[in-house]
Amino acid sequence: MTVPATRKDLIIVNMGPHHPSMHGVLRLIITLDGENVINCEPILGYLHRGMGKIEENKTIIQYLPYVTRWDSFIHRFLSSF
């Protein structure tokens, strides 16, 4: 029995959060060889672009609403204050 030759093209897939409110938190660039993952390049925190500039002109109390939008788990830490 002979096994047919298969193609060895690599596939590059962009993956990220599937919920619309989670955009900008994480992006994964995955290289696949069939069903096998060859490489995974995580891109973290690209939501933060420009946030440092916004922070420069605000106090910590004014800036707090921006911080809570970055991560949905931050509310657990803020509730302890």
Secondary structure, 3 states (H helix, E strand, C coil): CCCCCCCCCCEEEEECCCCHHHCCCEEEEEEEECCEEEEEEEEECHHHCCHHHHHHCCCHHHHHHHHHHHCCCHHHHHCCC
